[in-house]
Amino acid sequence: MSNKSKSSDGSNKIKVCESVWKKALVANAEWPDKEEFLDVIYWMRQAIGIILGLFWGLLPLKGFLGLLLFVIVNAAVIYFYVNNFQSIDEEEYGGMWEITKEGFMTSFAGFLVTWIIVYTGLHIADNL
Amino acid sequence: MWSDSLLIVFISICTAFLGEGLTWILVYRTEKYQKLKVEVERQSKKLEKRKEAHGDSLDKQHKKKIEREEERLKNNNRDLSLVKMKSMFAIGFAFTALLSMFNSIFDGRVVAKLPFYPISWIQGLSHRNLPGDDYTDCSFIFLYILCTMSIRQNIQKLLGFAPSRAASKQGGALFATPPAQFK
């Protein structure tokens, strides 16, 4: 009995996740649950961090410029997504700053790890 | 060099799962923790709503009610961190031992090359126990900390162990989980 309810809970969770991501890709979607929207922003940030890390490592982009460009691109993508694509009233979430800093540090760490590893692997002769 | 950096990513994934697994066994699955967590989340949301509704009103009765609820939430938050505390200490000790073991394995080894020149107060970490003056050399500890920062928090969020936003907003620093490895 308990197993059944557990498995139905699991499938419900997956369905909820699917619908959230579908909603995230639709312009001007309704977001009654603030947490859901902030979760979308959080995971989007993580993906951006890893993708930018990969690109910066492949190019390779070096120095302070790489860090600065990451911050700018990361903030700009989220800003446009929130304001232009979803047309969210930022005041509902405590201002743009709250949205901008959502998951930023984790995304920054993920970006640094990917950038450093791809850069080391592709552009540094393995002499150590 | 590359195999070392990939190994460090793998190590931090393993330690993150190990840490979360141990915390689950010692804390998350206990009835006391679950009850307190539900209670804190419920109270935080309620308080947030009440503050939004009556935030600017000067009504004394409302203010008193909000203060009383804040006090109750604070007490619950304190209980919650006490429940966590004991196991956090145990896990902290275990991870300090693990970390010093890895530190001695990677001692003096350049595990990666930084694509940027680190600022002076980071250099102590990124160049720890490394020979030479090339500050773009990266030490084990720096890469490990970065990996842990991103991987552990994402794993916590994926598994649903991360504290909810409302609770961490209301609870502030009390509710935040310190990363046990860095102690």
Interface residues (C-beta under 8 A of the other chain):
Chain A: E35 L38 Y42 Q46 G49 W56 G57 P60 L61 K62 G63 F64 G66 L67 M105 T106 S107 A109 G110 L112 V113 W115 I116 I117 Y119 T120 G121 H123 I124 D126 L128
Chain B: M1 W2 S5 L6 V9 R109 V110 A112 K113 L114 P115 F116 Y117 C138 L143 L146 C147 M149 S150 Q153 N154 K157 S164 R165
